[in-house]
Structures are given as C-alpha cells and as structure tokens.
Amino acid sequence: GHTGVPNGQLAEEKPDLGDKYGRKSIAEQNSIDTAWGILSSSRFKKLRRCLFESKQEKHRFRQLLVNCVMATDIFDQDLRELRKSRWNKAFSDDGSLSSGEEEGHYKATIVIEHIMQASDVAHTMQEWEIYRQWNESLFREFYEAYTEGRSAKDPSDGWYEGELWFFDNWVIPLAQNLKECGVLDIVSDQLVKQARSNRAKWELEGEEISRGLLVSKPQLKRWGSHMSGQGSVASSGSAGTEAILTSHYVSEIESLSRMVKRYERKMEAAVGNLIAVAYKGQKSGKDLRKQSWSDVHSHFKKQDWYRVFSDDEDEDLASNDGSEDMDVSLGGQGRTVQFSTEISVSDRDSVITSLSIAERIVNEGKTGDK
C-alpha cells in the first residue's frame, strides 16, 4: 500500500528499494513488480491466457502496464517532460509517426496514460464534497508522516496555495487534454467544468478549510475541552488561532520526542555493548549496568582508554527511556550484549563488526599490561 511519504523519503527509509530502482519512481516501480509477480503466479494462469495469447501480446500488455503506473508519478520532472513531448508528438500533424498503425498504437497508449492520471486525482474533478473528503484525507496522511518524523515538511505550510497551484498546473491541463483527444466525449467536458468549479470554490473557501484541518485534529479537541472547562482563552474569540498554534507545537514536540527516544535507545544499546566488551566478567561492569546510560557515558569519558578512541566534545545527554531489549550472542563465545529492538539489521551487523574490533583492541591492551 501507499506509505504516505513521497519517493524521496521512501528512498531514505528503504535504501535497498532506492538503489534497486535508481532512486526514481520507487513506489510506482515497486508496485509494478509486485503486481506482475502476483499475475505471474500459477493461480492466475487462466487469467493470463485471457489477457494475452502470444509473447508479442504479453510484451504489449506489460508495456501498457508499466506506462500506466509510471504515469501516476506526476512529480518527476523528467517523466513529466517526456509525457508532454509524447502527447505533442501523438496529436500533432507533422507526420513524425511512420504509419497509421503506429500512430494508432501511440495515441492509444498516451490516452490510456492520461485516463490513468485522471483516475489518480479523480477527486479534483468530482463534486465539491467528494473533493473535500479526499483533500482532507490526503492532508491527514501527509500530516501524520510529518508528526512521525518521516517528512521534513509540515503540509499545513502552504496547503491552500499548493492546491491552487495543483489545479492550475496539473488538474485543469490534464482535463483539457482529455477533452482535446475526444475519447471521453461529453464526459471530458464535464471534467473540465468540475475541476474549474472546485478550483474557484477552493480559492474562496480554501484558506478557512486549511485552518480547520488542524483545528479538527483529535489532540486539539482534547485541548479545547480541557481549556474551556477552566474558563481559559479557548472560550474567547481567539480560540481558533490559539488552537491552530497549539496543535502545531504539540505535534512538533511529539515528533521531536519520538526522534529523541529512537536515538536514546541506540545510545543505550551502544553503551551496553561497550560494557560487555570492556568490562566482561568484572563486578564494575555489573555495577555500571545498573546506572543510566548518561551516567555510564560520563564514566567512560573519564577513562584513559576511552579517550584514546573518542574525538567528541562534552555534550548534554538525556536519560534512559526504559526501552525493551533483546539478547544477541556476540562472537559465538556465549556472552550476550543488549541490542535495542529498534535497531535495524544493517545497524546490528555494523555494531557487531565494531565490537569485534573493539574487543580485540581491549584484549591486546590487557595483554600488554601484563
């Protein structure tokens, strides 16, 4: 399903997918591969026979599938320019297409792509209330990604202006292209009219609607009922503005809090790992494990052997958040160290490699002391 974040963020969250698809149209290409893999399974053998009977038809079907799904990536500038040039080529009279059959296939492909694109943003060309519902759902999807720290952009910044730009630069031109090619007959004319009507109504009401999207958030409702019960500013005429600001800052604090906790868990795990390596079997190691990781870190920084490998300056550290841990065997020697359940597989491999190097250094140092 859709992850609620753009392809750029998806590449950061899933670097393997990003590398696999060259960091372009990641969600779209992954959807194609997933769908094609399902269609190619044995349980859809009869369906495939209905869809294509020869290798040539299979190739044509896959080509259409790829073109249609890739057409929904409307924010890749290179793809947009390519589709624009192909549209101009298909519906120009310059004779650039070699034959009537080629022209027919070419136009059919372009038109199908445009129908797919219109389906992707169909709410913008439907009745106002339908558009409103989908607009709000899209906002909440983006806002949730933002509050979870998965997106750097707060969608409430410029949501009103962004919708106007989207109508002017994508929706209305798309509807006009469908009208121009004549495939949808009178329906295409209705799409253009409805898109323009929604655009005009959004220009009039969109700013207030955008503010309301924040006001209606669940945590804001709790804030409003709590504050109004105490006769606070929530009951005054400035409640709307105060509520929007409160919602924004609460969301920002919660987002940053989640980010801090993730790094706290990683820090706790790293400290636990170093205790296991540097103080193995020693009572002092057991005592250190009872302390918060910030206290242990302060202890480490006083040790000569630690300063040899550390190039960091003193920094303020938060306290342990009490995350749950799991035991992972280190080096096949029967000892266990604590890894946070939040750490990815690649992080764990990196930590284990670092530990094996650190363990060897510590052991060599102890041998040298003898």
N, C-alpha and C positions, 0 to 999 in steps of 0.2 A: 504494500500500500504506500500512499504518499507519506513522506516523513515529516512534512510540514516545514521543511527548510529548502532553500534554493540549492542548485547544483554545486555552487562554490563551497557552501558549508558542508554539503554531503561529502565532498572530496576530502575535507578535513576530518570528518567523523569516521569515514570509511576509506582510508588511503588506498587499500587494495583495489576497491572499485574504481577510485580515481585514476590509478595507474592503468588498470585494465582498459578503461575507455578513454585514455588520453586526456582526462580531466575535462571532457566536453560532453554535454548532454548525458550525464551519468544516469540520472533517474530514467530517462527515456530509453537509453540503450539497454539498461538492465531489465526494464520492463519487456523489451522485445525479446531478449534472450530467455527470460523466464517464460513468457507466453509460448515461444517457439519450442522450448524444451517440453512443455506440457502437451502441446499439439503433436509433437513427435513421439509421444509415448504410445505403447501398444493399445491402450484402451480407446484411442481416438483413430484407430486405423481406418474404420469405415467412414468417419468424417473426412479424413484426408482424401479418400477416394472420391468423395463428392466435391471437394474443393479443387482438386487438380488430378488429372489423369496421366500427365506426362511430366518429364523433367523440365520441359520448357514452361509448362503451366505452373509448376511448383516454383520455378525461379521467378516468374512474373508475380505470383501471389506473394512471395516473400518480399519482393521489391516494393510492392504496394504497401505491405505491412510496415516495412522499415520507413518508407517515405511518410506514411500517415502518422505514425507515432513520433517520428523525429520532428514532424511539422508542429507538434504541440510545444516544442521548446522555442518559445517566442522571444526569449531574452538573449539568445546567442546572436550577436550582431552579424557574424559571418554567414550563419544559416539564413538569417532574415534577408540579407543582400542577395544570397543565392536564389532564394524563392522568388524575390522580386524580379530578378533578371529572367528567371524561367517563366514567370507569368507574362512578362512583356514579350518574350520570345514566342510563347504559345498563342497569344492573342494579337500579334502584330501582323501586318500584311507585307512583310519584307521578303517572304519566300525563303526564309532560313531553314525551314523544315523540308527535307528532301522529297517526301511523298505524302499523299493524302492519308495513308495508313499510319505513317509515323506521326503526322500531325494529330490524328485522332487519338492515338495512344498517349501522346504528350499532353494534350489538352485534358484528357480523362484523368490522368494522374494528378495534374495541377488542381483540377476542380475537386477531386476527392480529398486532396490535402487541405483545401480551403474549407470544405464541409467539415473535416475533422477539427480544424482550428475553430470554426464557428461552434461546434459541439463543445469544445473545451471551455469556451467562455459564453455558453448559451444563455446564462442568466442575465447577461448585459443586454440581450436582445429580446427578453421576455417581459411580462408585465412588471410594473414597478415593485409590487410587493414580493414577487419572486426574486427580483434583483436585490432588494433589501435583505432578504433572508440569506442569500448566498454571500452577499457582501459582508454581512456580519460574521458569518461562519468563517470566511476567509481571514477576516481580521483577527478573530479569536485564535485561529490556527497559528498565524504569524506571531501574535502577542504571546501565546504560550511558549513558542520556541524562544522568543526574546527573554521571557522571565526565567526560563530554564538555562539561560546562558548559552543557547545553541545558535543565537543570532545576535550580531552586534548592533543591529538597527532596531530601534523602537518604532513599530509600524504606526503608532499614533502621531509620530512626527511626519507631517505631510501626507496623511492618508487622504484628506479631502482633495488636495492638489493632484495627488497621484492618480486618483480616479478620473479626474478631468483629462489629464494627460493620456491615460489609457483609452478613454473614449475617442479622443481626437486623433491619436497616432496609431491606434490598433483596431479597436472595435468598429468604428464607423467606416474606415477604409476597407476593412475586411468585408463588411456587409455590402458596401458599394461594389466590390469586386464580384461578389456572388450575384448581385443584380446585373452587373455588366455581362457576365457569361451566359445569363438567361436559363441556367439549368433548373433553378427552383421556381421559375415562373413568377406568379404573383406573391409567393411566399417571401422571396428575396426583397421585394419592395416593402413588405411589412416589417422585415428585419431592420431595414434601414430606418424606417419611421420610428420603430420602437426604441432602437438604440439612441436616436437623436432625442426622443422624448425623455428617456431615462437620463440622458446627459444633461438636458435642460433642467429637469427636476432636481438632479443632484447638485447642480450649480446653485440652485436656490436653497435647498434644504441640507446639503451635504455637510456643511460645517457643524451644524447643530447635531446632526446624526452622528458625526465622528466623535464629538464630545460625549454623546450619550453612550457610545460603545464602551468607553472607560467607566462612566458612571454606573453602568449596569453590571459591572463585574461583581461576583459573589462577595469578595472580601470587602468591597465598597459598601454593599448593602449592610453587612455586619457592622462596619464602622458607623454608617449613618444611624442605625437603630441604637447603637451604644451611645453615640454622642448626643443624639436628640433626647435620649432618656435623661441626660444630665443637664438639659437646657443649654446646650453649647451652641457654637456658631453654626452647627448643622441645621438649626431651625431658622437661621436668618436667610436673607435674600442672597447671600454669597455662598450658600451651601453647594451649589453646582460647581463653582470654581474651586472651592476648598476640597470638594470630593474628588475632582479630577486630579488635583495636585497630590492629594493623599494617596490615591490609588497608584499614581505613577511612582511615588517614592517608596511606598510599601513594596510594590513589585520589584523595584530596583534593589532594595535592601535584601529581599528574599532571594533574588537571583545571585547577588554577590555572596550572600551567606552560603548558598549551595556550592558555589565555586570554592570558597574558603574551606569548606568542610572536605571537599574532594582532595585538596592539597594537604589538609591536615592528616587525612587518612594515609596518604602516600608518605608523608613525613614520619608518621608513627611507625609505618611498616619499615622504612629505611633505618630508623633508629633501632628498632627491634632486631633487624638483620645484623647491624654492626655490633650490637651487644652479643649476639650469638657467635659472631666470629672472633671478636677481640677479647671477650671475657668467658670463653667456653669453659664450663666446669668450675668457674670461680664463684665464690659467695657474693663478691661485689657485683657480679653480673645479675644475680638473682635479686639483689637489693635494688639495682638500677631499674629492673623491670617493674618495680612497684611504684616508681615515680612517673610523673607526667613526661611526655617526650620533650617538652620545652626545658624542663629541669635537667633531663639527661643530656640534651644538646648543650646546655650551659656547662655541664660537667665535662663533656667531650672537649669543648673548646679550651679547657684548662690543661689538657693533656698534651705533652710534647709530641707524641706520635701522631696525634690528630692534626696538630698544626702543620706538620710536615706536608700533609696531603691537602690541607684546606687553604683556599685563597679567598674565602669570603670574609667580608667585614661583619662586625656585630650587627644583628638585626632583631627587631621585635618579633616575637613568636607567639602564636595563640596557643591555647591549651588543648589537650586531647579531647576529641569529641565522642569517645567511647564507641568507636565503630567495631563491628564484629570482625573477627579474623579467622583465618583457616590455616592449618598446618601444612607445610610443604617440605618434603625431605630435601636436605642440602648435600650435594656431593655424594650421595649414597653411603654416608657414614653414620646413618641412624640418628643424626641430630635434626632438630626441626627449628625453623625460624618462622616468624609471623609475617604473612603477607596479607594486606588488606584485600577484601573481596572486590574492591573497586578497581584494582589494578588489572590492566589488560594482559593477555597472554604475551604480547610482544614486550610489555614492560617487565613482566616476570622473567622472561628469558634474559633481558638486559640486566636485571638485578642479580640473577644467579651467576651470570658471567662476571659481573663486577665483584661479587662476593668471593668467587673462586680466586680472583686475582688478589683481593684484599686479604684473604685467608693465607695465601702463600707469603705475602709480604709480612704479615704478623708473625707467622711461624718462623720465617727466616730471621726476623728481628729477635725472637726469643732464643733461637739457636745461637745467634751472635752474642747475646748477653751471657751465655754460658761460657 
